[in-house]
Amino acid sequence: MEGLARELVNKINTMRREEGFAVTDRIAIQIQTTARVRQCFEKYREYICHEVLAVDVRFEKCIGTEWDLNGEPTTLLISLVSEKSKV
């Protein structure tokens, strides 16, 4: 599970770089995935959110980037969180 959490962090940070987000930008994440990945996320929520600077995470259907996380099909969509919504 810990390896899966690190893989999730890696994929989200790859997406951050590809989108051109600043290192300090806070993000919102939508995740469409398997029960195993969701369980992993819940177990390592604090670590994952800290590493990717996520302030909002939702598990729901989304149209985003498809990844294979150690055999678990996952779609991720990230978006920049505005300064106003951080308050």
C-alpha positions as CSV (number, residue, x, y, z in Angstrom):
1,M,0.0,0.0,0.0
2,E,2.8,2.4,0.8
3,G,4.3,1.8,-2.7
4,L,0.9,2.6,-4.2
5,A,0.7,5.8,-2.3
6,R,4.2,6.8,-3.6
7,E,3.1,5.9,-7.1
8,L,0.0,8.1,-6.7
9,V,2.2,11.0,-5.5
10,N,4.5,10.5,-8.5
11,K,1.7,10.6,-11.0
12,I,0.1,13.7,-9.5
13,N,3.4,15.5,-9.4
14,T,4.1,14.5,-13.0
15,M,0.7,16.1,-13.9
16,R,1.6,19.2,-12.0
17,R,4.8,19.7,-13.9
18,E,3.1,19.0,-17.3
19,E,0.4,21.6,-16.5
20,G,3.1,24.1,-15.6
21,F,1.9,24.6,-12.0
22,A,4.2,26.5,-9.6
23,V,5.9,24.4,-6.9
24,T,3.7,26.2,-4.3
25,D,0.4,26.0,-6.1
26,R,-2.4,24.3,-4.2
27,I,-4.5,21.9,-6.2
28,A,-7.9,20.1,-6.2
29,I,-7.9,16.5,-7.3
30,Q,-10.7,14.3,-8.8
31,I,-10.0,10.6,-8.8
32,Q,-11.9,7.8,-10.5
33,T,-10.3,4.6,-9.4
34,T,-10.6,1.2,-7.8
35,A,-11.5,0.4,-4.2
36,R,-7.9,-0.6,-3.5
37,V,-6.5,2.8,-4.6
38,R,-9.2,4.6,-2.6
39,Q,-8.4,2.5,0.5
40,C,-4.7,3.4,0.0
41,F,-5.5,7.0,-0.4
42,E,-7.5,7.1,2.8
43,K,-4.8,5.3,4.7
44,Y,-2.1,7.7,3.4
45,R,-4.2,10.8,2.9
46,E,-2.1,13.2,5.0
47,Y,1.1,12.1,3.3
48,I,-0.3,12.3,-0.2
49,C,-2.0,15.7,0.3
50,H,1.1,17.1,1.8
51,E,3.4,15.9,-1.0
52,V,1.2,17.2,-3.8
53,L,-0.2,20.2,-2.0
54,A,-3.8,19.1,-2.4
55,V,-6.5,21.0,-0.5
56,D,-9.5,19.2,-2.0
57,V,-9.8,15.6,-3.1
58,R,-12.9,14.0,-4.5
59,F,-13.6,10.4,-5.6
60,E,-15.9,10.7,-8.5
61,K,-16.2,10.1,-12.2
62,C,-14.0,12.4,-14.2
63,I,-12.4,13.1,-17.5
64,G,-8.7,13.4,-17.0
65,T,-5.4,11.5,-17.4
66,E,-5.6,7.8,-17.3
67,W,-2.9,5.9,-15.4
68,D,-2.0,2.4,-14.4
69,L,-1.1,2.5,-10.8
70,N,0.5,-0.9,-10.1
71,G,-2.2,-2.6,-12.1
72,E,-5.1,-0.4,-10.8
73,P,-6.7,1.7,-13.5
74,T,-7.0,5.3,-12.3
75,T,-8.1,8.5,-13.9
76,L,-6.9,11.8,-12.3
77,L,-7.9,15.3,-12.9
78,I,-6.1,18.2,-11.2
79,S,-6.9,21.8,-11.1
80,L,-5.4,24.9,-9.6
81,V,-7.2,26.2,-6.5
82,S,-7.7,29.9,-6.5
83,E,-6.4,32.1,-3.7
84,K,-10.0,33.0,-2.8
85,S,-11.0,29.4,-2.3
86,K,-8.1,28.8,0.1
87,V,-9.6,31.1,2.7
